[in-house]
Amino acid sequence: MQKGSRNAILAVLAAGVLAAAYLLPLGQWALSLVEWVRSAGATGVAAYFLVYVSAVVLLLPGSVLTLGAGFVYGPLYGTMFVSPASVLGATLAFLLGRSVARNWIAARVARNPKFAAIDEAVGRDGFKIVLLLRLSPVFPFSLLNYALGLTRVRLRDYVLASFLGMLPGTFLYVYLGSLITNTAQLVSGQRTQGGMAQQLFFWGGLAATVLVTVLITRTARRALDNALAKSSHPNTPGAQEATS
């Protein structure tokens, strides 16, 4: 198949996925899946895992699924479920971006002025830059999975850095999901009122989780900005030290 035809097919598929995300009741389907998983045992776990991986690859929003994992499995097991699913989905997208979807993704990221600096920085220190990108998402998560396939980062570094970098955000969403008491609240964001001790536990735990995530994100963003600045101006003293 010629490159032009392949790119056209990819563009049509991407447009179809975006249209589905806006026109189809994906949120309601996700809620129905969460409700079914609660009583489906091992079959439900396997189905939920496959749906989560597919959502990442298809660029579909996965926040409801992540919250749902916390709701169904709790903060610890929910994180243990979502983390490998999100990493697997991100890895499949990375491999697609490095192969069949390469030209289509290249056309999309060419519009982003930061990507050239990211590409240069990844070529110099792949693991560190991917880790910082995951901790401080200057790129949308779904697009970043594909875009990093265009860079020179090694697959091993990409997978490990993605696993570590996505953990704080994953735990935050899963923890929020674990505090919800029924599936309707996964969309509304409301929760039932409890006693004083329950409210203190809720707000205290939520504040601590959000604070840690924000601190990690801010620190990572500053480090990432410094790394990208060095890549944009390779003749500065800091950049020369980094490449020596």
One Martini backbone bead per residue (centre of mass of N, CA, C, O) as a GRO file, in nm:
protein
  244
    1MET     BB    1   0.096   0.035   0.022
    2GLN     BB    2   0.072   0.354  -0.004
    3LYS     BB    3   0.129   0.629   0.184
    4GLY     BB    4  -0.118   0.797   0.102
    5SER     BB    5  -0.330   0.577   0.162
    6ARG     BB    6  -0.255   0.520   0.453
    7ASN     BB    7  -0.305   0.809   0.562
    8ALA     BB    8  -0.600   0.823   0.481
    9ILE     BB    9  -0.696   0.589   0.657
   10LEU     BB   10  -0.600   0.705   0.927
   11ALA     BB   11  -0.770   0.963   0.913
   12VAL     BB   12  -1.045   0.823   0.908
   13LEU     BB   13  -1.016   0.667   1.171
   14ALA     BB   14  -0.968   0.913   1.353
   15ALA     BB   15  -1.236   1.052   1.286
   16GLY     BB   16  -1.413   0.819   1.390
   17VAL     BB   17  -1.318   0.827   1.683
   18LEU     BB   18  -1.395   1.121   1.743
   19ALA     BB   19  -1.694   1.091   1.676
   20ALA     BB   20  -1.753   0.875   1.889
   21ALA     BB   21  -1.671   1.045   2.139
   22TYR     BB   22  -1.913   1.258   2.081
   23LEU     BB   23  -2.177   1.071   1.991
   24LEU     BB   24  -2.131   0.855   2.188
   25PRO     BB   25  -2.216   0.685   2.500
   26LEU     BB   26  -1.938   0.626   2.661
   27GLY     BB   27  -1.998   0.689   2.956
   28GLN     BB   28  -2.236   0.491   2.987
   29TRP     BB   29  -2.079   0.239   2.906
   30ALA     BB   30  -1.874   0.257   3.136
   31LEU     BB   31  -2.079   0.229   3.363
   32SER     BB   32  -2.187  -0.047   3.278
   33LEU     BB   33  -1.918  -0.191   3.306
   34VAL     BB   34  -1.873  -0.138   3.606
   35GLU     BB   35  -2.129  -0.282   3.705
   36TRP     BB   36  -2.053  -0.562   3.585
   37VAL     BB   37  -1.770  -0.612   3.715
   38ARG     BB   38  -1.853  -0.643   4.019
   39SER     BB   39  -1.999  -0.949   3.925
   40ALA     BB   40  -1.771  -1.104   3.713
   41GLY     BB   41  -1.496  -1.137   3.805
   42ALA     BB   42  -1.250  -1.248   3.605
   43THR     BB   43  -1.398  -1.162   3.349
   44GLY     BB   44  -1.417  -0.862   3.425
   45VAL     BB   45  -1.117  -0.805   3.444
   46ALA     BB   46  -1.043  -0.876   3.152
   47ALA     BB   47  -1.241  -0.683   3.010
   48TYR     BB   48  -1.145  -0.420   3.143
   49PHE     BB   49  -0.857  -0.435   3.042
   50LEU     BB   50  -0.918  -0.433   2.736
   51VAL     BB   51  -1.075  -0.167   2.733
   52TYR     BB   52  -0.852   0.013   2.842
   53VAL     BB   53  -0.639  -0.038   2.625
   54SER     BB   54  -0.819   0.048   2.385
   55ALA     BB   55  -0.867   0.341   2.475
   56VAL     BB   56  -0.574   0.431   2.451
   57VAL     BB   57  -0.529   0.360   2.149
   58LEU     BB   58  -0.808   0.530   2.058
   59LEU     BB   59  -0.813   0.811   2.220
   60LEU     BB   60  -0.984   0.769   2.471
   61PRO     BB   61  -1.139   0.850   2.745
   62GLY     BB   62  -1.029   0.724   3.092
   63SER     BB   63  -1.146   0.842   3.363
   64VAL     BB   64  -1.386   0.655   3.427
   65LEU     BB   65  -1.218   0.394   3.437
   66THR     BB   66  -1.030   0.482   3.665
   67LEU     BB   67  -1.245   0.542   3.874
   68GLY     BB   68  -1.377   0.259   3.854
   69ALA     BB   69  -1.139   0.101   3.972
   70GLY     BB   70  -1.162   0.230   4.253
   71PHE     BB   71  -1.457   0.148   4.306
   72VAL     BB   72  -1.412  -0.169   4.274
   73TYR     BB   73  -1.091  -0.214   4.407
   74GLY     BB   74  -0.956   0.024   4.506
   75PRO     BB   75  -0.657   0.187   4.550
   76LEU     BB   76  -0.458  -0.052   4.524
   77TYR     BB   77  -0.587  -0.248   4.310
   78GLY     BB   78  -0.654  -0.027   4.108
   79THR     BB   79  -0.360   0.051   4.050
   80MET     BB   80  -0.269  -0.241   3.971
   81PHE     BB   81  -0.458  -0.232   3.721
   82VAL     BB   82  -0.410   0.041   3.563
   83SER     BB   83  -0.108   0.054   3.517
   84PRO     BB   84  -0.066  -0.185   3.312
   85ALA     BB   85  -0.287  -0.094   3.113
   86SER     BB   86  -0.166   0.187   3.042
   87VAL     BB   87   0.113   0.085   2.952
   88LEU     BB   88   0.022  -0.104   2.729
   89GLY     BB   89  -0.131   0.107   2.562
   90ALA     BB   90   0.115   0.300   2.530
   91THR     BB   91   0.295   0.090   2.384
   92LEU     BB   92   0.118   0.037   2.138
   93ALA     BB   93   0.113   0.331   2.045
   94PHE     BB   94   0.417   0.361   2.012
   95LEU     BB   95   0.447   0.138   1.791
   96LEU     BB   96   0.256   0.274   1.590
   97GLY     BB   97   0.414   0.547   1.576
   98ARG     BB   98   0.677   0.383   1.463
   99SER     BB   99   0.502   0.285   1.212
  100VAL     BB  100   0.204   0.306   1.060
  101ALA     BB  101   0.157   0.613   1.211
  102ARG     BB  102   0.397   0.808   1.159
  103ASN     BB  103   0.304   1.024   0.948
  104TRP     BB  104   0.048   1.119   1.093
  105ILE     BB  105   0.184   1.208   1.359
  106ALA     BB  106   0.390   1.406   1.239
  107ALA     BB  107   0.172   1.606   1.138
  108ARG     BB  108   0.062   1.677   1.420
  109VAL     BB  109   0.336   1.763   1.582
  110ALA     BB  110   0.441   1.991   1.386
  111ARG     BB  111   0.250   2.214   1.532
  112ASN     BB  112   0.444   2.176   1.777
  113PRO     BB  113   0.708   2.360   1.910
  114LYS     BB  114   0.804   2.152   2.143
  115PHE     BB  115   0.884   1.885   1.994
  116ALA     BB  116   1.171   1.944   1.901
  117ALA     BB  117   1.286   1.962   2.189
  118ILE     BB  118   1.196   1.683   2.277
  119ASP     BB  119   1.350   1.521   2.066
  120GLU     BB  120   1.631   1.618   2.153
  121ALA     BB  121   1.615   1.534   2.454
  122VAL     BB  122   1.559   1.231   2.407
  123GLY     BB  123   1.825   1.174   2.253
  124ARG     BB  124   1.998   1.232   2.520
  125ASP     BB  125   1.750   1.158   2.760
  126GLY     BB  126   1.503   0.951   2.754
  127PHE     BB  127   1.412   0.862   3.038
  128LYS     BB  128   1.391   1.142   3.174
  129ILE     BB  129   1.192   1.281   2.975
  130VAL     BB  130   0.961   1.080   2.992
  131LEU     BB  131   0.917   1.107   3.292
  132LEU     BB  132   0.853   1.416   3.289
  133LEU     BB  133   0.616   1.400   3.092
  134ARG     BB  134   0.439   1.223   3.280
  135LEU     BB  135   0.442   1.423   3.527
  136SER     BB  136   0.431   1.668   3.295
  137PRO     BB  137   0.162   1.729   3.082
  138VAL     BB  138   0.224   1.904   2.791
  139PHE     BB  139   0.099   1.655   2.673
  140PRO     BB  140  -0.126   1.464   2.573
  141PHE     BB  141  -0.143   1.145   2.654
  142SER     BB  142  -0.236   1.007   2.388
  143LEU     BB  143  -0.041   1.157   2.194
  144LEU     BB  144   0.228   1.093   2.335
  145ASN     BB  145   0.240   0.793   2.276
  146TYR     BB  146   0.285   0.839   1.969
  147ALA     BB  147   0.506   1.065   1.955
  148LEU     BB  148   0.742   0.897   2.091
  149GLY     BB  149   0.778   0.710   1.835
  150LEU     BB  150   0.957   0.939   1.681
  151THR     BB  151   1.176   0.888   1.862
  152ARG     BB  152   1.493   0.757   2.017
  153VAL     BB  153   1.369   0.597   2.221
  154ARG     BB  154   1.373   0.331   2.408
  155LEU     BB  155   1.154   0.097   2.493
  156ARG     BB  156   1.251   0.042   2.781
  157ASP     BB  157   1.249   0.339   2.875
  158TYR     BB  158   0.958   0.402   2.810
  159VAL     BB  159   0.819   0.195   2.994
  160LEU     BB  160   0.948   0.270   3.267
  161ALA     BB  161   0.887   0.577   3.266
  162SER     BB  162   0.582   0.546   3.237
  163PHE     BB  163   0.525   0.387   3.489
  164LEU     BB  164   0.640   0.597   3.692
  165GLY     BB  165   0.503   0.868   3.581
  166MET     BB  166   0.188   0.758   3.609
  167LEU     BB  167   0.134   0.688   3.909
  168PRO     BB  168   0.030   0.946   4.052
  169GLY     BB  169  -0.218   0.998   3.869
  170THR     BB  170  -0.345   0.722   3.902
  171PHE     BB  171  -0.385   0.729   4.209
  172LEU     BB  172  -0.565   0.974   4.221
  173TYR     BB  173  -0.805   0.861   4.053
  174VAL     BB  174  -0.847   0.602   4.214
  175TYR     BB  175  -0.898   0.733   4.485
  176LEU     BB  176  -1.145   0.892   4.401
  177GLY     BB  177  -1.309   0.636   4.323
  178SER     BB  178  -1.303   0.506   4.619
  179LEU     BB  179  -1.502   0.749   4.736
  180ILE     BB  180  -1.726   0.627   4.582
  181THR     BB  181  -2.071   0.483   4.613
  182ASN     BB  182  -2.164   0.518   4.303
  183THR     BB  183  -2.189   0.524   3.960
  184ALA     BB  184  -2.321   0.807   3.922
  185GLN     BB  185  -2.071   0.960   4.062
  186LEU     BB  186  -1.862   0.933   3.829
  187VAL     BB  187  -2.001   1.190   3.686
  188SER     BB  188  -2.111   1.399   3.908
  189GLY     BB  189  -1.914   1.397   4.185
  190GLN     BB  190  -2.087   1.286   4.399
  191ARG     BB  191  -2.162   1.234   4.756
  192THR     BB  192  -2.230   1.104   5.040
  193GLN     BB  193  -2.313   1.167   5.358
  194GLY     BB  194  -2.135   1.175   5.659
  195GLY     BB  195  -1.962   1.177   5.911
  196MET     BB  196  -1.709   1.342   6.058
  197ALA     BB  197  -1.493   1.121   6.019
  198GLN     BB  198  -1.547   1.072   5.718
  199GLN     BB  199  -1.494   1.364   5.623
  200LEU     BB  200  -1.203   1.386   5.726
  201PHE     BB  201  -1.092   1.152   5.562
  202PHE     BB  202  -1.164   1.252   5.286
  203TRP     BB  203  -1.029   1.540   5.287
  204GLY     BB  204  -0.750   1.455   5.388
  205GLY     BB  205  -0.681   1.247   5.167
  206LEU     BB  206  -0.730   1.429   4.926
  207ALA     BB  207  -0.531   1.657   4.994
  208ALA     BB  208  -0.275   1.483   5.007
  209THR     BB  209  -0.287   1.367   4.719
  210VAL     BB  210  -0.295   1.634   4.564
  211LEU     BB  211  -0.040   1.764   4.679
  212VAL     BB  212   0.165   1.556   4.584
  213THR     BB  213   0.096   1.574   4.283
  214VAL     BB  214   0.155   1.877   4.248
  215LEU     BB  215   0.451   1.875   4.339
  216ILE     BB  216   0.550   1.677   4.127
  217THR     BB  217   0.458   1.838   3.878
  218ARG     BB  218   0.618   2.101   3.929
  219THR     BB  219   0.898   1.978   3.938
  220ALA     BB  220   0.886   1.847   3.657
  221ARG     BB  221   0.833   2.105   3.492
  222ARG     BB  222   1.093   2.251   3.557
  223ALA     BB  223   1.283   2.030   3.452
  224LEU     BB  224   1.168   2.025   3.165
  225ASP     BB  225   1.214   2.318   3.087
  226ASN     BB  226   1.522   2.302   3.114
  227ALA     BB  227   1.568   2.075   2.906
  228LEU     BB  228   1.432   2.224   2.663
  229ALA     BB  229   1.612   2.475   2.667
  230LYS     BB  230   1.875   2.323   2.600
  231SER     BB  231   1.770   2.212   2.326
  232SER     BB  232   1.710   2.501   2.197
  233HIS     BB  233   2.015   2.586   2.337
  234PRO     BB  234   2.307   2.417   2.280
  235ASN     BB  235   2.526   2.668   2.349
  236THR     BB  236   2.488   2.655   2.627
  237PRO     BB  237   2.636   2.568   2.917
  238GLY     BB  238   2.425   2.358   3.008
  239ALA     BB  239   2.423   2.196   2.742
  240GLN     BB  240   2.726   2.123   2.735
  241GLU     BB  241   2.721   1.962   2.999
  242ALA     BB  242   2.500   1.754   2.912
  243THR     BB  243   2.682   1.648   2.653
  244SER     BB  244   2.965   1.564   2.812
   0.00000   0.00000   0.00000
